[in-house]
């Protein structure tokens, strides 16, 4: 059993803080997505994997975000 020292206890007067965090439904909104099969070059996949590793992200997510940004940009230009 661990012995408690004074450092384990809060110092000063305790104040109740109001919960102002958003609810779980506000944190993430599901998007309508479609699963597709896409054939890419090994070089492209390796590039995305390297970038993802540096950013500690998933390479599929990077590719999806890239396609989303591309389509959003060009949809604005076409309108």
C-alpha positions as CSV (number, residue, x, y, z in Angstrom):
1,X,0.0,0.0,0.0
2,X,1.3,3.4,-0.9
3,X,1.9,5.9,1.9
4,X,0.2,9.3,1.3
5,X,2.3,12.4,1.8
6,X,1.2,15.9,1.9
7,X,2.0,16.3,-1.9
8,X,-1.0,14.0,-2.6
9,X,-3.5,16.5,-1.3
10,X,-4.7,19.7,-3.0
11,X,-3.4,22.9,-1.6
12,X,-5.6,25.9,-0.9
13,X,-9.4,26.3,-1.2
14,X,-11.3,24.0,-3.5
15,X,-13.7,25.6,-6.0
16,X,-16.4,23.7,-7.9
17,X,-16.0,24.3,-11.6
18,X,-19.0,24.3,-13.9
19,X,-18.9,21.6,-16.6
20,X,-18.6,23.5,-19.9
21,X,-17.4,20.7,-22.1
22,X,-19.4,19.9,-25.1
23,X,-21.4,16.7,-25.2
24,X,-20.1,13.6,-27.1
25,X,-22.5,14.3,-30.0
26,X,-21.0,17.8,-30.5
27,X,-17.4,16.5,-30.6
28,X,-17.8,14.4,-33.7
29,X,-20.3,14.5,-36.4
30,X,-20.4,11.4,-38.6
31,X,-20.1,12.1,-42.3
32,X,-21.9,10.3,-45.0
33,X,-19.1,8.2,-46.5
34,X,-18.8,5.5,-49.2
35,X,-16.2,2.8,-49.2
36,X,-14.2,2.6,-52.4
37,X,-11.3,0.6,-53.8
38,X,-8.6,2.7,-55.2
39,X,-5.4,1.6,-56.9
40,X,-2.4,3.8,-56.1
41,X,1.3,3.6,-56.9
42,X,3.6,2.2,-54.3
43,X,5.5,5.5,-54.3
44,X,2.3,7.4,-53.4
45,X,1.4,5.1,-50.6
46,X,4.9,5.2,-49.2
47,X,4.8,9.0,-49.3
48,X,1.6,9.1,-47.3
49,X,2.8,6.5,-44.9
50,X,6.0,8.5,-44.2
51,X,4.0,11.8,-43.7
52,X,1.5,9.9,-41.4
53,X,4.3,8.4,-39.3
54,X,5.8,11.9,-38.7
55,X,2.4,13.3,-37.8
56,X,1.4,10.2,-35.8
57,X,-1.7,9.9,-38.0
58,X,-3.2,7.2,-40.2
59,X,-2.2,7.4,-43.9
60,X,-5.7,6.6,-45.1
61,X,-7.0,9.6,-43.2
62,X,-4.5,11.8,-44.9
63,X,-5.5,10.6,-48.3
64,X,-9.2,11.1,-47.5
65,X,-8.6,14.6,-46.2
66,X,-6.6,15.4,-49.4
67,X,-9.4,14.2,-51.6
68,X,-12.0,16.1,-49.5
69,X,-10.0,19.4,-49.7
70,X,-9.4,18.9,-53.5
71,X,-13.1,18.4,-54.2
72,X,-14.1,21.3,-52.0
73,X,-11.7,23.7,-53.7
74,X,-12.7,22.7,-57.2
75,X,-16.4,22.6,-56.4
76,X,-16.1,26.3,-55.4
77,X,-14.3,27.1,-58.6
78,X,-16.9,25.3,-60.7
79,X,-19.8,27.1,-59.1
